[in-house]
Amino acid sequence: MTAAISAIITSTGINLALKSFKPLYNSIKKGYSFSIHNSKLIHSLHNIGTVKTLFFGANHPVELNDFFINPNIQLEYGNKKTIQKIKSLNDLYQNNDASQPNILITGTVGQGKSILMRYLALQELSYGKIPLFIEFKYINGKNTLEKLIDEVFQNWLEQASKENIKSLLNSGNITLFLDAFDELPAEHLTVTMQAIDMYCRDFPNLQIVISSRPDHNISQHAQFKSISLLPYGLDEQNALLDKLVSDQESRQLLHQQIEASD
């Protein structure tokens, strides 16, 4: 595990989340632990923060921190539209809103939805919550959404029963991230939508975050608060260049080109 991801994982609130899980550990099996010593859990978290990009090359996974710049989002409160930076899911709640609604993040192709989802997932650790990250593209005839979720818990906990998993999902200490709804095969749409409805209905303490292109079936779901990911503006583009381009002369030239095209 690299230093940057390790710092995110070890210096945040994992153990805070675990306090609420302790009674469940005791009821499941002695020795089960969502702790920093659970190597499978830590490996899973590390994978969330490590991605492959066209810029760095498909054979060279890199950390989100190497290139991620916090984007702007647009959200609505009643008839009022607001544009703001997003640094965590907490930025999406109104000051007087004690609840944590399910979130739908929409954006066009290549806009960075999946990268933002991964970033937000890791930020959940700072609030004592464990992110569970699933990609819709892996749903097929053999792998339903429920099976993919169960397999993550089985990997973390080994031989966890259905009831154990249900208890963990409804503990309030898990955030479920479901990435790229638009990549869900059409033949599995109905069954998967039914599964999402089930998780919303049966696990009221489970917060769900979904990403998708606009105007997909999920965009009209009553259980989700929709936010729009906005393209990088001039400030974000320049900040990204500062991270990606090490040569000062090349970086300055690219800054000038961006500003000239704006």
C-alpha positions as CSV (number, residue, x, y, z in Angstrom):
1,M,0.0,0.0,0.0
2,T,1.4,3.4,-0.9
3,A,1.9,6.1,1.6
4,A,-0.9,8.5,0.5
5,I,-3.6,5.9,0.5
6,S,-2.2,4.4,3.7
7,A,-2.4,7.8,5.3
8,I,-6.1,8.2,4.3
9,I,-7.0,4.8,5.7
10,T,-5.0,4.7,8.9
11,S,-5.4,8.3,10.1
12,T,-9.2,8.5,9.8
13,G,-12.2,7.2,11.6
14,I,-12.2,3.4,10.8
15,N,-12.1,2.5,14.5
16,L,-14.9,5.0,15.2
17,A,-17.2,3.1,12.9
18,L,-16.1,-0.1,14.4
19,K,-17.5,0.7,17.9
20,S,-21.0,0.4,16.5
21,F,-20.1,-2.9,15.0
22,K,-18.7,-4.5,18.1
23,P,-22.0,-6.1,19.3
24,L,-22.4,-7.5,15.8
25,Y,-18.9,-8.9,15.9
26,N,-19.7,-10.8,19.1
27,S,-22.9,-12.2,17.6
28,I,-21.2,-13.3,14.4
29,K,-18.0,-14.8,15.4
30,K,-15.1,-14.0,17.8
31,G,-12.2,-12.5,15.9
32,Y,-14.2,-10.8,13.1
33,S,-13.0,-7.2,12.8
34,F,-13.4,-4.2,10.5
35,S,-10.1,-2.9,11.8
36,I,-6.8,-1.7,10.4
37,H,-5.6,-5.3,11.0
38,N,-8.2,-6.7,8.6
39,S,-5.9,-7.1,5.5
40,K,-8.8,-7.9,3.1
41,L,-10.7,-4.8,4.2
42,I,-7.6,-2.6,3.9
43,H,-6.8,-4.1,0.4
44,S,-10.4,-3.4,-0.7
45,L,-10.1,0.3,0.5
46,H,-6.8,0.6,-1.2
47,N,-8.3,-0.6,-4.5
48,I,-11.0,2.1,-4.3
49,G,-8.3,4.7,-4.3
50,T,-6.1,3.3,-7.0
51,V,-7.2,3.6,-10.7
52,K,-6.0,3.3,-14.3
53,T,-6.1,6.3,-16.5
54,L,-5.4,7.1,-20.2
55,F,-2.9,9.8,-19.1
56,F,-0.7,7.5,-17.0
57,G,-1.3,4.4,-19.1
58,A,-3.5,1.4,-18.6
59,N,-0.7,-0.7,-17.2
60,H,0.3,1.9,-14.5
61,P,-2.4,2.2,-11.8
62,V,-2.1,5.5,-9.9
63,E,-3.5,7.0,-6.7
64,L,-6.4,9.4,-6.9
65,N,-4.4,11.9,-4.9
66,D,-1.9,12.1,-7.8
67,F,-4.4,13.9,-10.0
68,F,-7.8,14.4,-8.4
69,I,-9.1,18.0,-8.2
70,N,-12.3,18.7,-6.4
71,P,-15.0,19.5,-9.0
72,N,-18.1,21.8,-8.8
73,I,-21.5,20.3,-8.5
74,Q,-25.0,21.7,-9.0
75,L,-27.7,20.7,-6.6
76,E,-31.2,21.9,-5.9
77,Y,-33.0,22.9,-2.7
78,G,-36.6,23.3,-3.6
79,N,-36.6,25.8,-6.5
80,K,-33.1,27.1,-5.7
81,K,-30.1,25.9,-7.6
82,T,-26.7,26.0,-6.0
83,I,-23.2,25.5,-7.4
84,Q,-20.5,24.5,-5.0
85,K,-17.3,22.5,-4.5
86,I,-17.7,19.0,-3.2
87,K,-15.2,17.5,-0.8
88,S,-17.4,14.9,0.9
89,L,-21.0,13.7,1.0
90,N,-21.6,16.0,3.9
91,D,-21.4,18.9,1.5
92,L,-24.7,17.7,-0.1
93,Y,-26.8,18.1,3.0
94,Q,-28.6,21.2,4.1
95,N,-27.6,22.7,7.4
96,N,-31.0,21.8,8.9
97,D,-31.2,18.4,7.3
98,A,-30.3,15.7,9.9
99,S,-31.0,12.9,7.4
100,Q,-28.5,11.6,4.9
101,P,-30.5,11.0,1.7
102,N,-29.5,8.6,-1.1
103,I,-27.6,10.4,-3.8
104,L,-27.5,10.2,-7.6
105,I,-24.5,11.8,-9.2
106,T,-25.1,12.6,-12.9
107,G,-22.6,13.6,-15.6
108,T,-21.8,13.1,-19.2
109,V,-19.3,10.6,-20.6
110,G,-15.7,11.2,-19.5
111,Q,-16.6,13.9,-17.0
112,G,-15.1,12.1,-14.0
113,K,-18.1,10.5,-12.2
114,S,-16.3,7.3,-11.3
115,I,-13.2,9.2,-10.0
116,L,-15.5,11.4,-7.9
117,M,-17.3,8.3,-6.6
118,R,-14.0,6.7,-5.5
119,Y,-12.8,9.9,-3.9
120,L,-16.1,10.4,-1.9
121,A,-16.0,6.7,-0.9
122,L,-12.6,7.2,0.8
123,Q,-13.8,10.4,2.5
124,E,-16.4,8.4,4.3
125,L,-13.7,6.9,6.4
126,S,-13.2,10.4,8.0
127,Y,-16.8,10.2,9.3
128,G,-16.4,6.7,10.7
129,K,-18.2,4.9,7.9
130,I,-17.0,2.0,5.7
131,P,-17.5,2.4,2.0
132,L,-18.7,-0.6,-0.1
133,F,-17.9,0.0,-3.7
134,I,-19.7,-1.9,-6.5
135,E,-19.5,-1.4,-10.3
136,F,-22.6,-2.0,-12.3
137,K,-20.6,-3.3,-15.3
138,Y,-19.9,-6.5,-13.3
139,I,-23.6,-7.4,-13.1
140,N,-24.4,-10.3,-15.5
141,G,-26.4,-13.6,-15.7
142,K,-24.3,-15.0,-12.8
143,N,-23.7,-11.9,-10.7
144,T,-26.7,-10.0,-9.4
145,L,-26.3,-6.8,-7.4
146,E,-27.1,-8.8,-4.2
147,K,-24.5,-11.4,-5.0
148,L,-21.8,-8.8,-5.6
149,I,-22.6,-7.1,-2.3
150,D,-22.7,-10.4,-0.4
151,E,-19.3,-11.4,-1.9
152,V,-17.7,-8.2,-0.5
153,F,-18.8,-9.0,3.0
154,Q,-17.8,-12.7,2.6
155,N,-14.4,-11.5,1.6
156,W,-14.1,-9.2,4.6
157,L,-15.6,-11.4,7.2
158,E,-15.6,-15.0,5.9
159,Q,-18.7,-17.1,6.2
160,A,-20.9,-14.2,7.3
161,S,-24.6,-15.3,7.2
162,K,-27.4,-13.5,5.4
163,E,-28.6,-12.2,8.7
164,N,-25.2,-10.9,9.7
165,I,-24.9,-9.1,6.4
166,K,-28.3,-7.5,6.8
167,S,-27.4,-6.3,10.3
168,L,-24.2,-4.7,9.0
169,L,-26.0,-3.1,6.1
170,N,-28.6,-1.5,8.4
171,S,-26.0,-0.5,11.1
172,G,-25.7,3.0,9.8
173,N,-21.9,2.6,9.4
174,I,-21.9,1.4,5.8
175,T,-22.2,3.6,2.7
176,L,-23.0,1.8,-0.5
177,F,-21.4,3.2,-3.7
178,L,-22.9,1.9,-7.0
179,D,-20.9,3.1,-9.9
180,A,-21.9,3.7,-13.6
181,F,-25.5,2.7,-13.8
182,D,-25.4,3.5,-17.5
183,E,-23.0,0.6,-17.9
184,L,-25.6,-1.9,-16.6
185,P,-26.5,-4.4,-19.3
186,A,-30.1,-3.7,-20.5
187,E,-31.2,-7.3,-19.9
188,H,-30.5,-6.9,-16.2
189,L,-32.1,-3.5,-15.8
190,T,-35.4,-4.6,-14.3
191,V,-34.0,-7.0,-11.8
192,T,-31.3,-4.6,-10.7
193,M,-33.8,-1.7,-10.2
194,Q,-35.9,-4.1,-8.1
195,A,-32.8,-4.8,-6.0
196,I,-32.1,-1.1,-5.5
197,D,-35.7,-0.6,-4.4
198,M,-35.3,-3.4,-1.9
199,Y,-32.1,-1.9,-0.4
200,C,-33.8,1.5,-0.1
201,R,-36.9,-0.1,1.5
202,D,-35.3,-2.8,3.8
203,F,-32.3,-0.9,5.0
204,P,-33.3,2.6,6.0
205,N,-30.0,3.3,7.7
206,L,-28.0,2.4,4.6
207,Q,-27.0,5.4,2.5
208,I,-26.7,4.6,-1.2
209,V,-24.8,6.7,-3.8
210,I,-25.2,6.0,-7.5
211,S,-23.5,7.5,-10.5
212,S,-24.9,7.6,-14.0
213,R,-25.2,9.6,-17.2
214,P,-28.2,11.9,-17.2
215,D,-31.6,10.7,-18.4
216,H,-31.3,7.1,-17.5
217,N,-34.0,5.1,-15.7
218,I,-32.5,5.8,-12.3
219,S,-32.7,9.5,-12.7
220,Q,-36.4,9.6,-11.8
221,H,-36.1,7.4,-8.7
222,A,-38.0,9.0,-5.9
223,Q,-35.6,7.7,-3.2
224,F,-32.6,9.6,-4.6
225,K,-31.5,13.2,-4.5
226,S,-30.0,14.1,-7.8
227,I,-26.9,16.3,-8.2
228,S,-25.1,17.3,-11.4
229,L,-21.3,17.1,-11.8
230,L,-20.1,20.2,-13.7
231,P,-17.1,20.3,-16.1
232,Y,-13.8,21.6,-14.9
233,G,-13.6,25.4,-15.1
234,L,-10.4,27.3,-15.7
235,D,-9.3,27.1,-12.1
236,E,-9.7,23.3,-11.9
237,Q,-8.0,22.8,-15.3
238,N,-5.0,24.8,-14.2
239,A,-4.8,23.0,-10.8
240,L,-4.9,19.7,-12.7
241,L,-2.0,20.7,-14.9
242,D,0.0,21.6,-11.8
243,K,-0.4,18.1,-10.6
244,L,0.1,16.3,-13.9
245,V,2.9,18.2,-15.6
246,S,6.2,18.4,-13.7
247,D,8.2,20.4,-16.3
248,Q,7.8,24.1,-15.4
249,E,8.2,25.4,-19.0
250,S,5.7,22.9,-20.4
251,R,3.3,23.6,-17.6
252,Q,3.4,27.4,-18.2
253,L,2.8,26.9,-21.9
254,L,-0.2,24.8,-21.3
255,H,-1.6,27.3,-18.8
256,Q,-1.3,30.0,-21.5
257,Q,-3.1,27.8,-24.1
258,I,-5.9,27.0,-21.7
259,E,-6.4,30.7,-20.8
260,A,-6.3,31.7,-24.5
261,S,-9.0,29.2,-25.4
262,D,-11.3,30.1,-22.5
